[in-house]
Amino acid sequence: MPETAIADHGLIGDLQTAALVTTDGSIDWFCSPRFDAPSVFGALLDDERGGRFRIRPSGPYTSRQMYYPDTAVLITRFSGADGIGEVVDFMPPCGGAATARHRIARLVRCVRGSVTFEMEVAPRFDYGRRPHEAIPFGHGVVFVSSELSLTLHPVREPGDEHLAETRLEGGDAHLRLSLTAGQVRGVVLETDTAEPPREIRLREFTALFDGTVGWWRSWLARSTYRGRWREIVTRSAITLKLLTYRPTGGLVAAPTLGLPEELGGERNWDYRYTWVRDASFSVSALLALGFTEEAARFGGWLGDRIREGGNGDGGPLAVLYRVDGTTDLREEGLPHWSGYRGSSPVRIGNDAAGQLQLDIYGEALDSVYAADRAGFELPHRGWTAVRAALDWLGEHWDQPEEGIWETRGGRRSFTYGRLMSWVAFDRGLRMASTHGRPAPVEDWTWQRDSIYDQILNQGWHRTRQAFVQHYTGDELDASLLRMPRTGFLPSRDPLWLSTLDAIGKDLVVDSLVHRYDPAASPDGLAGTEGTFSLCSFAYVDALTRASRLDEARAAFEKMLTYANHVGLYAEEIAPSGEQLGNFPQAFTHLALIDAAVTLDAALG
């Protein structure tokens, strides 16, 4: 079983795929050629059969990890009895075209004294289901499977003494490298290249490093955020960029699959896809920081999806897509993998793609409206797609659905789904009015107002004095924390303030917020879950809008203490404080940005 905690990782990536690096120097998660492709290293989910790429000292050590400032370059430092060494990990950013060639660069340096490093390259292709062969070739090693190959290039200068001892064993490569203070070596692992292994000179490696650092700092220079929490907001922005598939502009919910919401439980999902909801939320977060190009790219991606039409009964939009915009997401298990700390089943694909989740139309239209206000006006084809989506929603909003949390216990009339349907019509009407676009204004107005009245009549629970999760119960739901942000009710309306108090009493533990109570509102799955970090940051936002600034700031500062050592968040927080769920999660980081921007502006 893996002993490394979910939070004990840093993230590197090249804008088409990503890798997780543990605090002991092991890459234990990497998929190629895309985020949603089969894994090459998967020890995160099965220590014996998953595969890894590890570099660490041979003797006892302690380790620390940090990001090179304002970049996605990760440094893991090792301190031992005889010296201090470090491994510098990064992936040079890919261009805009999809490619199967990716590079993981790993520089190994002795800083003080002497350090002997051990390197293990043990790929397990196709989630460990496909055999491979390790072939020594000139200066390096080539790992070959029927679908993918990896090439290991050494980093050294001609005439350097040969410090590495290499042996191949059972398809894996093992290297032992002894360095003294000032000595530098390293490797570059390249996927699907036709070139044989070659010695990479330090000058070339330094150019790769400088180019990667320069790219990230140039991108980050576009940020307009100058608020109180600049470091953590910057890290969240970089994380969202790392999770964006550059060829299409689609944002994956997380780069991982199968990390549990409850240790040992069945709530283990594949998040390596683009959810319309998550990606739509990212538009407002990125626009708030000045990253307009990313918002425009997603707007184009979203417009393409609407024009293509969805599948099943979900209307013009599917709930989620692969990064290339396709919807083949059939869910299946990996029974040969034990799962993270025994949490099974391990699933790939995601059957939520076939669910009916009406809220996605509100989130999509809200993001289009936000981009429109930022100056990215919709072209005619885009407006035609918006009209088609709203025409469909007008016929279908008033029906049970699976809801934002993708419950598997049957459809219900979720209040949040109705709320976001209201948002969809409201934003459509605003854009039609602003630009004089042709639209069935009377029909959309009737739909919007009918939803409003229905929510007030059926979503409001007189006994609870709160808006509730669905029309047939009295359970609360933290998704409704977004109600004042949408403009449905003023942020100081008595109905909303009463709801905020009820959520605070029933779903909030200190700064941490449960999205709902599975015991009171069964979701079709066994077990429980931790608090949902998206909701915790949404609570900060709601408190801020209610002018409860002292509470909001205290809750926000407490949430910052749950970040890992390099500022990353998973999906949930366990009762023990441990991070749970897929990691890092885009939802959490975009909600952090929203809360920071809103709170900072309110504090003045």
PyMOL commands that set and color helices and strands:
alter all, ss='L'
color gray80, all
select helices_A, chain A and resi 125-128+202-220+230-242+276-288+292-308+340-342+351-354+359-373+380-396+415-435+441-459+478-486+494-506+533-545+549-560+586-603
alter helices_A, ss='H'
color red, helices_A
select strands_A, chain A and resi 9-13+18-22+26-31+39-41+52-57+62-67+74-79+83-90+103-122+132-137+140-145+149-155+164-169+172-180+184-191+244-245+250-251+274-275+320-321+332-333+347-348+460-461+466-467+508-509+512-513+531-532+572-573+579-580
alter strands_A, ss='S'
color yellow, strands_A
deselect
rebuild
show_as cartoon
